[in-house]
Amino acid sequence: MNIEKLFKNLILLSLILSVFSFVYYFFLGFNDTSLADEPFYIIDYISLIFIVVFFINLYQLYKFKPIGKQLYVLLTILSFVLIYFLPPSYFGSSKIEYFLDGAGGMISGAILVLLYCSEISEKFK
């Protein structure tokens, strides 16, 4: 398989998974009455901004823009930091949430490997 096609398919898969996660966490997750009664924290606003920047970054990666490579690493690191500031009520115990978290991490890792350890890295110069 062509490595460029694999890279673009991983970006599209990351986009699909991110949209599904966004819909699941922010809309379907509010069916639970305990989450609906909680206030909107400042971390929620930061998360929404983060999601918008992440979608823009996926587009930049798809088009092989040089800024996309550095921004993806920064966003990946910031996502790990952001997890520590989320309230405990955000961490559910459903199987779909565990799947989304695991799949997102694997896809991010695969994209990072392709960005820095393959000939894709030369396309960003």
C-alpha positions as CSV (number, residue, x, y, z in Angstrom):
1,M,0.0,0.0,0.0
2,N,1.2,3.5,-0.8
3,I,2.4,5.2,2.4
4,E,0.9,8.5,1.4
5,K,-2.5,6.9,0.9
6,L,-2.2,5.2,4.3
7,F,-1.3,8.5,5.9
8,K,-4.3,10.3,4.4
9,N,-6.6,7.4,5.4
10,L,-5.4,7.6,9.0
11,I,-6.1,11.3,9.0
12,L,-9.6,10.7,7.7
13,L,-10.1,7.9,10.3
14,S,-9.0,10.3,13.0
15,L,-11.5,12.9,11.7
16,I,-14.3,10.4,11.7
17,L,-13.4,9.2,15.2
18,S,-13.1,12.7,16.5
19,V,-16.5,13.8,15.1
20,F,-18.1,10.6,16.5
21,S,-16.5,11.3,19.9
22,F,-17.6,14.9,19.9
23,V,-21.2,13.9,19.2
24,Y,-21.1,11.1,21.7
25,Y,-19.5,13.1,24.6
26,F,-21.2,16.4,24.1
27,F,-24.7,15.4,22.9
28,L,-25.4,11.8,23.8
29,G,-23.6,12.0,27.1
30,F,-26.1,14.6,28.3
31,N,-28.9,12.0,28.4
32,D,-27.5,11.2,31.9
33,T,-29.3,13.6,34.3
34,S,-26.2,13.9,36.5
35,L,-24.2,15.4,33.6
36,A,-27.1,17.7,32.5
37,D,-27.2,19.3,36.0
38,E,-23.5,20.2,36.1
39,P,-22.4,23.7,35.2
40,F,-20.3,24.3,32.0
41,Y,-16.7,24.5,33.3
42,I,-14.0,26.7,31.7
43,I,-12.3,23.4,30.7
44,D,-15.3,22.7,28.5
45,Y,-14.7,25.9,26.6
46,I,-11.0,25.1,26.3
47,S,-12.0,21.6,25.0
48,L,-14.2,23.1,22.3
49,I,-11.5,25.5,21.2
50,F,-9.1,22.5,21.2
51,I,-11.4,20.5,19.0
52,V,-11.8,23.3,16.4
53,V,-8.0,23.7,16.3
54,F,-7.6,19.9,16.0
55,F,-9.9,19.8,13.0
56,I,-8.0,22.6,11.3
57,N,-4.8,20.8,12.0
58,L,-6.1,17.6,10.4
59,Y,-6.8,19.5,7.3
60,Q,-3.3,20.9,7.3
61,L,-1.8,17.5,7.7
62,Y,-4.0,16.2,4.9
63,K,-2.6,18.9,2.6
64,F,1.0,18.4,3.8
65,K,1.4,21.9,5.2
66,P,4.6,22.3,7.2
67,I,2.9,24.0,10.2
68,G,0.6,21.0,10.5
69,K,3.4,18.7,11.5
70,Q,4.6,20.8,14.5
71,L,1.0,21.7,15.5
72,Y,0.0,18.1,15.6
73,V,2.8,17.3,18.1
74,L,1.8,20.2,20.2
75,L,-1.9,19.3,20.2
76,T,-1.1,15.7,21.1
77,I,1.0,16.8,24.1
78,L,-1.7,19.4,25.1
79,S,-4.4,16.7,24.9
80,F,-2.6,14.6,27.5
81,V,-2.3,17.7,29.7
82,L,-6.0,18.6,29.1
83,I,-7.1,15.2,30.3
84,Y,-5.7,15.9,33.8
85,F,-7.8,19.0,34.2
86,L,-11.2,17.4,33.3
87,P,-13.6,16.8,36.1
88,P,-14.0,13.2,37.3
89,S,-17.5,13.1,36.0
90,Y,-16.2,13.2,32.4
91,F,-14.6,9.8,32.7
92,G,-17.3,7.2,32.1
93,S,-17.2,3.5,32.3
94,S,-19.0,2.5,29.2
95,K,-17.4,0.2,26.7
96,I,-17.8,2.7,23.8
97,E,-15.9,5.3,25.8
98,Y,-13.0,2.9,26.4
99,F,-13.0,2.0,22.7
100,L,-13.0,5.7,21.6
101,D,-10.1,6.5,23.9
102,G,-8.0,3.5,22.9
103,A,-8.7,3.9,19.1
104,G,-7.9,7.6,19.3
105,G,-4.6,7.0,21.0
106,M,-3.6,4.3,18.5
107,I,-4.5,6.5,15.5
108,S,-2.5,9.4,16.9
109,G,0.5,7.2,17.5
110,A,0.3,5.9,14.0
111,I,0.1,9.4,12.6
112,L,3.1,10.5,14.7
113,V,5.2,7.5,13.6
114,L,4.4,8.2,9.9
115,L,5.1,11.9,10.4
116,Y,8.6,11.4,11.8
117,C,9.8,7.9,10.9
118,S,8.8,7.6,7.2
119,E,9.3,9.3,3.9
120,I,6.1,11.3,4.6
121,S,8.2,13.6,6.7
122,E,10.0,14.8,3.6
123,K,6.7,16.0,2.1
124,F,6.3,18.6,4.9
125,K,9.4,20.6,3.8
